[in-house]
Amino acid sequence: MKTVYNTATSLDGFIADQDNSLGWLFAVEGSEPGAENGEALNETEDFISKAGAIVMGATTYEWIVKHEGDKPWPYQAPTWVLTHRELPRLEGDLRFASADTDQELRDLHAEMAEAAGGRDVWVVGGGRLAADLARLGLLDEVVVSIAPVSLGGGAPLLDGRVELRALEAKLLGSFACLRYEVVRG
Ligand SMILES: NC(=O)c1ccc[n+]([C@@H]2O[C@H](COP(=O)([O-])OP(=O)(O)OC[C@H]3O[C@@H](n4cnc5c(N)ncnc54)[C@H](OP(=O)(O)O)[C@@H]3O)[C@@H](O)[C@H]2O)c1
C-alpha cells in the first residue's frame, strides 16, 4: 500500500491557475475523457480506479462540486475532504474532517490507510496537504502529468520543501509524466 500524490501540473508547478481554473489543463490535446490522444488520462484513471481511499482539501472539493455537482460523486473509494467549514455534501462516501496538528494528520492518514485495505491512498491535492504528508513521512510517491503550458502563478504543486528521487519518466500524448519517490529524512 502506498500513499501517492497523483496530479496534473503546469510546467512551472501550478495545479490550478490564479482563478482556481483548470481551463489550461482541459485545453491540452488528450486531456478530455474519451480523447484519442488521452494516454496520460487513461493511466491516471487506471490509478484512480485502483485507489482504496482518497483525500483532498476543501478548494479541490469545491471545484468538483461546482463543475461536477450535478453528476454522481465520481469516485467509489471513501473520500476524506479536509476542511474547517460546512461544505455542501454530494451523494457518495464522503467524510469531512480537519487535521490541524501533525498528530491529527497522522491519525487521519492511519484511518485512511486502514480503510484502503492494502490498496493505495490517492492524495488529490492541494499542494500544502501533499507537502504536509511528505514532511511527516506519510507520502510515498509523487506522480505528475506535466501539461505543456506555464501559468506564471496559481495553486502550487507542492507548498513546502520535499526531497524526491526520480523513478520513471515518459511521454504520454502531450504530457510528460514523471514518477518520484519521496525521500524520507
Ligand atoms: N491539476 C490537477 O489535476 C488538480 C488536482 C487537484 C486540485 N487541483 C486544483 O488545485 C487547487 C488547489 O487548491 P488549494 O491550493 O487551495 O488546496 P486544497 O487543499 O484543495 O484546499 C485548501 C483548503 O483545504 C482546507 N484544508 C487543507 N488542509 C486541511 C487540514 N489539514 N485540516 C483542515 N482543513 C484543511 C482548508 O480550507 P478551509 O479551512 O477553508 O476549510 C484550506 O484552505 C484547486 O483549485 C483544485 O481544483 C488541480
The ligand as an SDF file (V2000), in Angstrom:
LIG
                    3D

 48 52  0  0  0  0  0  0  0  0999 V2000
   -4.3030   19.9130  -11.7830 N   0  0  0  0  0  0  0  0  0  0  0  0
   -4.9430   18.9840  -11.1110 C   0  0  0  0  0  0  0  0  0  0  0  0
   -5.0070   17.8230  -11.5300 O   0  0  0  0  0  0  0  0  0  0  0  0
   -5.5350   19.3470   -9.7650 C   0  0  0  0  0  0  0  0  0  0  0  0
   -5.5920   18.3820   -8.7580 C   0  0  0  0  0  0  0  0  0  0  0  0
   -6.0900   18.7610   -7.5210 C   0  0  0  0  0  0  0  0  0  0  0  0
   -6.5280   20.0510   -7.3040 C   0  0  0  0  0  0  0  0  0  0  0  0
   -6.4850   20.9560   -8.3100 N   0  0  0  0  0  0  0  0  0  0  0  0
   -6.9140   22.3440   -8.0880 C   0  0  0  0  0  0  0  0  0  0  0  0
   -5.8860   22.9800   -7.3500 O   0  0  0  0  0  0  0  0  0  0  0  0
   -6.4390   23.9020   -6.4070 C   0  0  0  0  0  0  0  0  0  0  0  0
   -5.9600   23.5070   -5.0140 C   0  0  0  0  0  0  0  0  0  0  0  0
   -6.4310   24.4150   -4.0980 O   0  0  0  0  0  0  0  0  0  0  0  0
   -5.6430   24.7590   -2.7470 P   0  0  0  0  0  0  0  0  0  0  0  0
   -4.2250   25.0340   -3.0520 O   0  0  0  0  0  0  0  0  0  0  0  0
   -6.4570   25.7890   -2.0490 O   0  0  0  0  0  0  0  0  0  0  0  0
   -5.6500   23.3900   -1.9190 O   0  0  0  0  0  0  0  0  0  0  0  0
   -6.7860   22.4780   -1.2630 P   0  0  0  0  0  0  0  0  0  0  0  0
   -6.0340   21.5100   -0.4030 O   0  0  0  0  0  0  0  0  0  0  0  0
   -7.6880   21.9160   -2.2910 O   0  0  0  0  0  0  0  0  0  0  0  0
   -7.6550   23.4410   -0.3310 O   0  0  0  0  0  0  0  0  0  0  0  0
   -7.0740   24.1120    0.7580 C   0  0  0  0  0  0  0  0  0  0  0  0
   -8.1150   24.2710    1.8430 C   0  0  0  0  0  0  0  0  0  0  0  0
   -8.4970   22.9740    2.3280 O   0  0  0  0  0  0  0  0  0  0  0  0
   -8.6940   23.0280    3.7360 C   0  0  0  0  0  0  0  0  0  0  0  0
   -7.6630   22.1990    4.3680 N   0  0  0  0  0  0  0  0  0  0  0  0
   -6.4940   21.7590    3.8120 C   0  0  0  0  0  0  0  0  0  0  0  0
   -5.7930   21.0280    4.6930 N   0  0  0  0  0  0  0  0  0  0  0  0
   -6.5290   20.9730    5.8180 C   0  0  0  0  0  0  0  0  0  0  0  0
   -6.3540   20.3620    7.0870 C   0  0  0  0  0  0  0  0  0  0  0  0
   -5.2510   19.6550    7.3740 N   0  0  0  0  0  0  0  0  0  0  0  0
   -7.3390   20.4830    8.0170 N   0  0  0  0  0  0  0  0  0  0  0  0
   -8.4630   21.2090    7.7220 C   0  0  0  0  0  0  0  0  0  0  0  0
   -8.6780   21.8290    6.5630 N   0  0  0  0  0  0  0  0  0  0  0  0
   -7.7220   21.7150    5.6190 C   0  0  0  0  0  0  0  0  0  0  0  0
   -8.5840   24.4940    4.1100 C   0  0  0  0  0  0  0  0  0  0  0  0
   -9.8640   25.0870    3.8610 O   0  0  0  0  0  0  0  0  0  0  0  0
  -10.8940   25.6430    4.9710 P   0  0  0  0  0  0  0  0  0  0  0  0
  -10.1280   25.8200    6.2470 O   0  0  0  0  0  0  0  0  0  0  0  0
  -11.3820   26.9130    4.3860 O   0  0  0  0  0  0  0  0  0  0  0  0
  -11.9740   24.6340    5.0570 O   0  0  0  0  0  0  0  0  0  0  0  0
   -7.6180   25.0210    3.0520 C   0  0  0  0  0  0  0  0  0  0  0  0
   -7.7140   26.4160    2.8480 O   0  0  0  0  0  0  0  0  0  0  0  0
   -7.9510   23.8170   -6.5930 C   0  0  0  0  0  0  0  0  0  0  0  0
   -8.3700   24.8530   -7.4440 O   0  0  0  0  0  0  0  0  0  0  0  0
   -8.1830   22.4670   -7.2790 C   0  0  0  0  0  0  0  0  0  0  0  0
   -9.3330   22.4450   -8.0780 O   0  0  0  0  0  0  0  0  0  0  0  0
   -5.9600   20.6290   -9.5350 C   0  0  0  0  0  0  0  0  0  0  0  0
  1  2  1  0
  2  3  2  0
  2  4  1  0
  4  5  1  0
  4 48  2  0
  5  6  2  0
  6  7  1  0
  7  8  2  0
  8  9  1  0
  8 48  1  0
  9 10  1  0
  9 46  1  0
 10 11  1  0
 11 12  1  0
 11 44  1  0
 12 13  1  0
 13 14  1  0
 14 15  2  0
 14 16  1  0
 14 17  1  0
 17 18  1  0
 18 19  2  0
 18 20  1  0
 18 21  1  0
 21 22  1  0
 22 23  1  0
 23 24  1  0
 23 42  1  0
 24 25  1  0
 25 26  1  0
 25 36  1  0
 26 27  1  0
 26 35  1  0
 27 28  2  0
 28 29  1  0
 29 30  1  0
 29 35  2  0
 30 31  1  0
 30 32  2  0
 32 33  1  0
 33 34  2  0
 34 35  1  0
 36 37  1  0
 36 42  1  0
 37 38  1  0
 38 39  2  0
 38 40  1  0
 38 41  1  0
 42 43  1  0
 44 45  1  0
 44 46  1  0
 46 47  1  0
M  CHG  2   8   1  16  -1
M  END
$$$$
